[in-house]
Amino acid sequence: MKRLIFKLRRRVAQRVYEATGKTTPNVRLKLNAKIASAHEANLLGVPGQKLQFRNDTLQFDLHPFEIKTSVLELARGNKH
């Protein structure tokens, strides 16, 4: 799994992709910042369906060669 991150003010676009051709269940991405909201996004970073998170951690499954983009709104007061 590879990960790319782009940050614009308090909004972070994060892209991960599965590069081995294998299903990867229960991927967990722990951020070192407080998340206010999270949404799936298309490849252009346009937010869509709301994502669930707990303790500033996103959890999801990746299918073979899948690209998953999410847009995270960081809570005020983050230093990142």
Kinemage of the C-alpha trace (Angstrom):
@kinemage 1
@onewidth
@group {chain A} dominant
@subgroup {mainchain}
@vectorlist {calphas} color= white
{ca met a 1} P 0.000 0.000 0.000
{ca lys a 2} L 1.295 3.424 -0.913
{ca arg a 3} L 0.093 6.759 0.471
{ca leu a 4} L 0.151 10.319 -0.828
{ca ile a 5} L -0.934 13.340 1.206
{ca phe a 6} L -1.755 16.860 0.045
{ca lys a 7} L -2.543 19.558 2.603
{ca leu a 8} L -4.483 22.768 1.969
{ca arg a 9} L -5.130 24.825 5.111
{ca arg a 10} L -7.167 22.620 7.473
{ca arg a 11} L -8.246 20.228 4.705
{ca val a 12} L -6.098 17.231 3.826
{ca ala a 13} L -6.554 15.071 0.729
{ca gln a 14} L -5.113 11.626 1.327
{ca arg a 15} L -4.720 8.985 -1.360
{ca val a 16} L -3.789 5.347 -0.809
{ca tyr a 17} L -3.530 2.580 -3.347
{ca glu a 18} L -3.108 -1.176 -3.218
{ca ala a 19} L -0.081 -2.047 -5.358
{ca thr a 20} L 0.350 -5.817 -4.833
{ca gly a 21} L -2.872 -7.092 -6.408
{ca lys a 22} L -4.208 -8.471 -3.118
{ca thr a 23} L -7.267 -7.540 -1.084
{ca thr a 24} L -6.194 -5.698 2.063
{ca pro a 25} L -8.899 -5.763 4.750
{ca asn a 26} L -9.031 -3.493 7.797
{ca val a 27} L -6.525 -0.880 6.682
{ca arg a 28} L -6.105 1.634 9.504
{ca leu a 29} L -4.659 5.097 9.028
{ca lys a 30} L -3.915 6.893 12.278
{ca leu a 31} L -3.372 10.627 11.947
{ca asn a 32} L -1.232 12.662 14.254
{ca ala a 33} L -3.907 15.370 14.137
{ca lys a 34} L -7.516 15.701 15.281
{ca ile a 35} L -10.079 14.931 12.558
{ca ala a 36} L -13.241 17.055 12.439
{ca ser a 37} L -14.800 15.266 9.422
{ca ala a 38} L -13.849 12.762 6.721
{ca his a 39} L -15.286 12.079 3.242
{ca glu a 40} L -14.494 9.765 0.359
{ca ala a 41} L -13.426 11.724 -2.703
{ca asn a 42} L -12.961 11.206 -6.414
{ca leu a 43} L -9.524 11.423 -8.045
{ca leu a 44} L -9.916 15.190 -8.354
{ca gly a 45} L -10.410 15.463 -4.585
{ca val a 46} L -14.106 16.398 -4.785
{ca pro a 47} L -15.689 15.153 -1.516
{ca gly a 48} L -18.494 12.599 -1.609
{ca gln a 49} L -19.837 10.068 0.897
{ca lys a 50} L -19.049 10.681 4.578
{ca leu a 51} L -16.500 8.336 6.185
{ca gln a 52} L -16.525 7.073 9.753
{ca phe a 53} L -13.500 7.574 11.988
{ca arg a 54} L -12.662 6.975 15.632
{ca asn a 55} L -9.774 8.311 17.708
{ca asp a 56} L -8.428 10.130 14.628
{ca thr a 57} L -8.139 6.802 12.777
{ca leu a 58} L -9.778 5.873 9.468
{ca gln a 59} L -10.505 2.195 8.813
{ca phe a 60} L -11.418 0.704 5.433
{ca asp a 61} L -10.781 -2.208 3.054
{ca leu a 62} L -8.743 -1.979 -0.136
{ca his a 63} L -9.427 -4.189 -3.155
{ca pro a 64} L -6.698 -5.290 -5.589
{ca phe a 65} L -5.141 -2.230 -7.291
{ca glu a 66} L -7.804 0.062 -5.800
{ca ile a 67} L -7.103 3.781 -5.397
{ca lys a 68} L -8.903 5.338 -2.421
{ca thr a 69} L -8.953 9.091 -1.893
{ca ser a 70} L -10.301 10.774 1.214
{ca val a 71} L -10.638 14.405 2.201
{ca leu a 72} L -10.187 15.151 5.899
{ca glu a 73} L -11.122 18.359 7.646
{ca leu a 74} L -8.770 18.886 10.574
{ca ala a 75} L -10.056 20.314 13.845
{ca arg a 76} L -8.995 23.823 14.793
{ca gly a 77} L -5.905 23.978 16.951
{ca asn a 78} L -3.908 21.321 15.047
{ca lys a 79} L -0.295 22.308 14.562
{ca his a 80} L 0.117 20.190 11.410
